[in-house]
């Protein structure tokens, strides 16, 4: 596993909700624990964000044994008025391209858990 970057104070470009959604996009069976590590959040915060995303219609999950399998609703519109017309799929396509570029630079392949 890659070493997590140092904690960052101040503002960032992506929200924690976007980070969690991107992690699920890459691996639809990812564990809350692994999302928390990747996004540098607590497991409780990740659970709350997943609940927010489900309540907003952006995400659903089904139990498969002891695991969750997530499904992203790609056609769901982004919430901010300035993003009128943009969908979750639009956002994730930009993030996936960025992750693929980073993976190529590292000499690895990105995961696409659609």
C-alpha positions in Angstrom: 0.0 0.0 0.0 1.2 3.5 -0.8 2.2 5.7 2.2 -0.5 8.2 3.0 0.4 11.8 2.5 0.9 14.0 5.5 -2.2 15.7 7.0 -3.1 18.9 5.4 -4.4 22.1 7.1 -6.5 24.6 5.1 -8.8 24.2 2.2 -8.6 21.6 -0.5 -10.2 21.2 -3.9 -12.2 18.0 -3.3 -14.6 17.4 -0.5 -14.5 14.3 1.6 -17.7 13.1 -0.1 -16.0 13.3 -3.5 -13.0 11.4 -2.1 -15.2 8.6 -0.6 -17.2 8.4 -3.8 -14.0 8.1 -5.9 -12.7 5.3 -3.6 -15.9 3.4 -4.1 -15.8 4.0 -7.9 -12.4 2.4 -8.0 -13.5 -0.6 -6.0 -17.2 -1.2 -5.4 -16.5 -3.8 -2.7 -14.0 -1.6 -0.7 -14.3 -1.8 3.1 -15.1 1.2 5.2 -11.8 0.7 6.9 -9.9 0.9 3.6 -11.8 4.0 2.5 -10.9 5.7 5.8 -7.2 5.0 5.4 -7.2 6.1 1.8 -9.1 9.3 2.5 -7.5 10.0 5.8 -10.8 10.0 7.7 -12.2 8.1 10.6 -14.3 5.0 9.9 -17.2 6.8 11.6 -16.8 9.8 9.2 -16.8 7.5 6.2 -20.0 5.7 7.5 -21.7 9.1 7.8 -20.6 10.2 4.3 -21.8 6.9 2.8 -25.2 7.4 4.6 -25.3 11.0 3.1 -24.5 9.7 -0.4 -27.2 7.0 -0.1 -29.8 9.5 1.3 -29.0 11.8 -1.6 -29.5 9.1 -4.2 -25.9 9.0 -5.3 -25.1 5.5 -3.9 -26.8 2.3 -2.9 -25.4 -0.9 -1.4 -26.4 -4.5 -1.0 -25.0 -7.0 1.5 -23.1 -9.9 -0.1 -22.1 -12.2 2.8 -20.1 -10.1 5.2 -19.3 -7.4 2.7 -21.1 -4.5 1.0 -21.3 -4.1 -2.7 -21.8 -0.5 -3.7 -23.5 0.9 -6.8 -23.1 4.5 -7.9 -25.9 6.2 -9.6 -23.9 7.8 -12.5 -26.7 10.0 -13.9 -27.4 11.8 -10.6 -26.8 15.5 -10.8 -24.2 17.2 -8.7 -25.7 19.3 -5.8 -24.1 22.7 -6.2 -26.1 25.3 -8.3 -22.9 26.2 -10.1 -22.6 22.6 -11.3 -26.0 22.6 -13.1 -26.2 19.8 -15.6 -23.0 18.0 -14.4 -23.5 14.4 -13.2 -21.6 12.1 -10.9 -20.3 10.3 -14.0 -18.8 13.5 -15.2 -17.0 14.1 -12.0 -15.8 10.5 -11.7 -14.5 10.5 -15.3 -12.3 13.4 -14.5 -11.1 11.8 -11.3 -10.5 8.4 -13.1 -8.4 10.1 -15.7 -6.3 11.7 -13.0 -5.9 8.4 -11.2 -4.9 6.6 -14.4 -2.2 9.3 -15.1 -0.9 8.8 -11.5 -0.9 5.0 -11.9 0.9 5.2 -15.2 3.5 7.4 -13.6 3.9 4.9 -10.8 4.1 2.0 -13.3 0.8 0.4 -12.1 -2.7 0.1 -13.4 -5.6 2.0 -11.9 -8.7 0.1 -10.7 -12.0 0.7 -12.3 -14.7 -0.8 -10.1 -17.7 0.2 -12.1 
